[in-house]
Amino acid sequence: MIAEARMDALMNQGWQAAHSTELDGWLVRRNAGVTLRANSVLPASAPFDLDRALEYVENLYLAHDIRPSFQISPAVQPSDLDARLEARGYEVRNPTLVQCAAISDILATLPAPTRPVNISTTPSVGWTDFWWSVDGRGAETRATAEELLVRGNALYAAVPDDQRAQAIGRLALVDDTAGLYCLAVDERFRRQGLAAAVIHGLLQAATDRGAKWVWLSVLEDNAPARTLYDRLGFRTVSRYHYRVRA
């Protein structure tokens, strides 16, 4: 399986912020406030002067109208950063599990899709319309979100319909691994195996491109998604939460 620190790095490559500043072992990410991952610090190595690093991060984010935030995983450096941030008034957000599996194992478990799944290397207008209807945070941020979506190498899947997609997914391709993002099914078509069809289509296409492992992140309290991923054979290899300044 993939080590926790390596998983942090893969997830960062799979969802790339517009701006990333190296700060003595920390990666300070900024993306105009769109998505918490892309607007948080990835603390991969311990800075020499922790208090000074914290002040720099807080001042930088506040100057860009972004709430100071840190992604905290088991690989966080320094190891007591979570407690330090709590004492500084930072609150926990979005406890999340990171799960991983061999792509061949998942494909062996999944049934062949009974519906066509369109795979492309860029998201169509219909794909982004559907995604934004699920994850949109306001019309003024859509352009920024779409730019974030297409950074890096990725595949985009859609189960088509006459009007718009019934289900979608995104698979980031990083080295010989792949990260599952943006999986969504229209509520009118749930419980019809469309999520599994999207995953199958994406992973089959990733295999053709040399990928061997797939990872995903799922909120701890998202019971339906966790049930699906457990059934497919995904196993938890890491976890993280965010510390966000109150």
DOPA-76156 format. One record per residue (C-alpha): residue number from 1; residue in one letter; x, z, y. Coordinates in Angstrom, 1 decimal, decimal comma. Layout:
residues N
   num   residu       xx       zz       yy
   NUM        A        X        Z        Y
...
//
This chain:
residues 246
   num   residu       xx       zz       yy
     1        M      0,0      0,0      0,0
     2        I      1,0     -0,2      3,7
     3        A      2,6      2,8      5,4
     4        E      0,8      4,5      8,2
     5        A      3,2      3,5     11,0
     6        R      3,2     -0,1      9,7
     7        M     -0,6     -0,1      9,7
     8        D     -0,6      1,0     13,4
     9        A      1,7     -1,9     14,2
    10        L     -0,4     -4,4     12,3
    11        M     -3,6     -3,3     14,0
    12        N     -2,0     -3,6     17,4
    13        Q     -1,0     -7,2     16,5
    14        G     -4,4     -8,0     15,2
    15        W     -6,1     -6,9     18,5
    16        Q     -3,7     -7,7     21,3
    17        A     -4,0     -6,3     24,8
    18        A     -3,3     -8,5     27,8
    19        H     -0,6     -6,2     29,0
    20        S      1,7     -3,9     27,0
    21        T      4,4     -1,8     28,6
    22        E      7,2     -0,2     26,6
    23        L      7,7      3,4     27,6
    24        D     10,6      5,1     25,7
    25        G      8,9      4,6     22,3
    26        W      5,3      4,4     23,5
    27        L      3,3      1,2     23,9
    28        V      1,1      1,5     26,9
    29        R     -1,7     -1,2     26,6
    30        R     -4,0     -2,5     29,3
    31        N     -6,8     -4,9     29,1
    32        A     -9,0     -4,4     32,2
    33        G    -10,8     -1,5     30,4
    34        V    -12,3     -3,8     27,7
    35        T    -12,1     -2,0     24,3
    36        L    -10,5      1,4     23,8
    37        R     -7,8      0,1     21,5
    38        A     -6,5     -2,4     24,0
    39        N     -6,6      0,3     26,8
    40        S     -4,8      3,1     25,1
    41        V     -1,3      4,3     24,3
    42        L      0,2      3,6     20,8
    43        P      2,7      6,5     20,6
    44        A      5,1      5,1     17,9
    45        S      8,2      7,1     18,9
    46        A      8,7     10,3     20,8
    47        P      9,8      9,8     24,5
    48        F     12,8     11,8     25,7
    49        D     10,8     13,5     28,4
    50        L      7,2     14,0     27,3
    51        D      5,8     15,5     30,5
    52        R      7,3     12,6     32,5
    53        A      5,9     10,1     30,1
    54        L      2,4     11,6     30,3
    55        E      2,5     11,5     34,0
    56        Y      3,6      7,9     34,0
    57        V      0,8      6,9     31,7
    58        E     -1,9      8,8     33,6
    59        N     -0,8      7,4     36,9
    60        L     -0,6      3,8     35,6
    61        Y     -4,0      3,9     34,0
    62        L     -5,7      5,5     36,9
    63        A     -4,1      2,9     39,2
    64        H     -5,9      0,2     37,1
    65        D     -9,2      2,1     37,0
    66        I     -8,7      2,9     33,3
    67        R     -9,3      6,3     31,8
    68        P     -6,1      7,6     30,2
    69        S     -6,3      7,3     26,4
    70        F     -4,1      7,7     23,4
    71        Q     -4,6      6,4     19,8
    72        I     -3,7      9,3     17,5
    73        S     -2,8      8,5     13,8
    74        P     -0,7     10,4     11,2
    75        A      2,3      8,5     12,5
    76        V      2,0      9,7     16,1
    77        Q      5,2     10,7     17,9
    78        P      5,8     13,4     18,9
    79        S      3,9     14,9     15,9
    80        D      2,2     17,6     18,1
    81        L      1,0     15,1     20,7
    82        D     -2,7     15,6     19,7
    83        A     -2,5     19,3     20,4
    84        R     -0,6     18,6     23,7
    85        L     -3,3     16,2     24,8
    86        E     -6,1     18,6     23,9
    87        A     -4,4     21,3     26,0
    88        R     -4,3     18,8     28,8
    89        G     -8,0     18,3     28,7
    90        Y     -8,3     15,2     26,5
    91        E    -11,3     14,8     24,3
    92        V    -11,6     13,3     20,8
    93        R    -13,3      9,9     20,5
    94        N    -14,2      7,6     17,5
    95        P    -12,7      9,2     14,4
    96        T    -11,9      6,2     12,3
    97        L    -10,7      5,5      8,7
    98        V     -8,2      2,7      8,1
    99        Q     -8,7      1,1      4,7
   100        C     -6,7     -1,5      2,8
   101        A     -6,9     -3,6     -0,4
   102        A     -5,2     -6,5     -2,2
   103        I     -7,1     -9,6     -1,3
   104        S     -7,1    -10,8     -4,9
   105        D     -8,8     -7,6     -5,9
   106        I    -11,6     -8,0     -3,3
   107        L    -12,2    -11,6     -4,2
   108        A    -12,4    -10,6     -7,9
   109        T    -15,2     -8,1     -7,0
   110        L    -17,2    -10,3     -4,6
   111        P    -19,7    -12,7     -5,9
   112        A    -19,5    -16,3     -4,8
   113        P    -21,5    -16,8     -1,6
   114        T    -25,0    -18,4     -2,1
   115        R    -25,0    -19,4      1,5
   116        P    -22,6    -21,7      3,3
   117        V    -20,0    -19,9      5,4
   118        N    -18,3    -21,9      8,2
   119        I    -14,6    -21,0      8,8
   120        S    -12,7    -22,1     11,9
   121        T     -9,6    -21,2     13,8
   122        T    -11,4    -20,7     17,1
   123        P    -14,7    -19,1     17,8
   124        S    -17,6    -21,4     18,7
   125        V    -19,9    -20,7     21,6
   126        G    -22,6    -19,7     19,1
   127        W    -20,1    -17,3     17,4
   128        T    -19,2    -15,6     20,7
   129        D    -22,8    -15,5     21,8
   130        F    -23,7    -13,6     18,7
   131        W    -20,7    -11,3     18,9
   132        W    -21,5    -10,5     22,5
   133        S    -25,1     -9,8     21,7
   134        V    -23,8     -7,1     19,3
   135        D    -20,7     -5,7     21,1
   136        G    -21,3     -6,8     24,7
   137        R    -20,6     -4,2     27,5
   138        G    -21,7     -6,1     30,5
   139        A    -21,7     -9,7     31,8
   140        E    -18,8     -9,1     34,1
   141        T    -16,5     -8,2     31,2
   142        R    -17,3    -11,1     28,8
   143        A    -14,5    -13,4     30,0
   144        T    -11,9    -10,6     29,5
   145        A    -13,4     -9,8     26,0
   146        E    -13,2    -13,5     24,9
   147        E     -9,6    -13,7     26,0
   148        L     -8,8    -10,6     23,9
   149        L    -10,7    -12,1     21,0
   150        V     -8,5    -15,2     20,7
   151        R     -5,1    -13,7     21,2
   152        G     -3,0    -14,1     18,1
   153        N     -3,6    -16,1     14,9
   154        A     -7,1    -15,5     13,5
   155        L    -10,0    -17,0     11,5
   156        Y    -13,7    -16,9     12,5
   157        A    -16,5    -17,1     10,0
   158        A    -20,2    -17,7     10,6
   159        V    -23,3    -18,0      8,3
   160        P    -25,1    -20,7     10,3
   161        D    -28,8    -20,9     11,2
   162        D    -30,9    -23,4     13,1
   163        Q    -30,8    -21,3     16,3
   164        R    -27,6    -19,2     16,0
   165        A    -25,4    -17,5     13,5
   166        Q    -27,0    -15,0     11,1
   167        A    -23,7    -13,2     10,4
   168        I    -20,1    -13,4     11,7
   169        G    -16,6    -12,0     11,2
   170        R    -13,1    -12,3     12,5
   171        L     -9,9    -12,1     10,4
   172        A     -6,6    -11,6     12,2
   173        L     -3,6    -13,0     10,4
   174        V     -0,4    -11,1     10,7
   175        D      2,5    -12,0      8,4
   176        D      1,2    -11,7      4,8
   177        T     -1,7     -9,4      5,8
   178        A     -5,1     -9,9      7,4
   179        G     -7,3     -7,6      9,4
   180        L    -11,1     -7,7      9,3
   181        Y    -12,8     -7,4     12,7
   182        C    -16,2     -8,1     14,4
   183        L    -18,2     -8,1     11,2
   184        A    -21,9     -8,3     12,2
   185        V    -25,2     -9,4     10,6
   186        D    -28,4    -10,2     12,5
   187        E    -30,7     -7,3     11,8
   188        R    -33,4     -9,8     10,7
   189        F    -31,2    -10,9      7,8
   190        R    -29,6     -7,7      6,6
   191        R    -29,6     -6,7      2,9
   192        Q    -29,2    -10,4      1,9
   193        G    -25,5    -10,3      1,0
   194        L    -24,4    -12,0      4,2
   195        A    -21,7     -9,5      5,1
   196        A    -20,2    -10,0      1,6
   197        A    -20,4    -13,8      2,1
   198        V    -18,5    -13,6      5,4
   199        I    -15,8    -11,4      3,9
   200        H    -15,5    -13,8      0,9
   201        G    -15,2    -16,8      3,1
   202        L    -12,6    -15,2      5,3
   203        L    -10,5    -13,8      2,5
   204        Q    -10,5    -17,1      0,5
   205        A     -9,3    -18,9      3,6
   206        A     -6,7    -16,3      4,2
   207        T     -5,4    -16,6      0,7
   208        D     -4,9    -20,3      1,3
   209        R     -2,7    -19,3      4,2
   210        G     -0,5    -16,9      2,2
   211        A     -2,1    -13,6      3,0
   212        K     -2,0    -10,9      0,3
   213        W     -3,4     -7,8      1,8
   214        V     -6,4     -7,0      4,0
   215        W     -7,1     -4,0      6,2
   216        L    -10,0     -2,8      8,2
   217        S    -11,0      0,1     10,3
   218        V    -14,4      1,8     10,0
   219        L    -15,9      4,7     11,9
   220        E    -16,1      7,9      9,8
   221        D    -19,8      8,2     10,5
   222        N    -20,7      4,6      9,7
   223        A    -22,1      5,4      6,2
   224        P    -23,6      1,9      5,5
   225        A    -20,3      0,1      6,2
   226        R    -18,3      2,7      4,3
   227        T    -20,6      2,2      1,3
   228        L    -20,0     -1,5      1,3
   229        Y    -16,2     -1,3      1,6
   230        D    -16,0      1,4     -1,1
   231        R    -18,0     -0,8     -3,4
   232        L    -15,7     -3,7     -2,7
   233        G    -12,6     -1,7     -3,6
   234        F    -11,1     -0,8     -0,2
   235        R     -9,3      2,5     -0,1
   236        T     -8,4      4,8      2,8
   237        V     -4,7      4,6      3,7
   238        S     -4,7      6,1      7,2
   239        R     -7,0      7,3      9,9
   240        Y     -6,9      7,7     13,7
   241        H     -8,9      8,9     16,6
   242        Y     -8,6      8,5     20,3
   243        R     -7,8     11,3     22,8
   244        V     -9,4     10,4     26,1
   245        R     -9,0     12,3     29,3
   246        A    -12,3     14,0     30,3
//
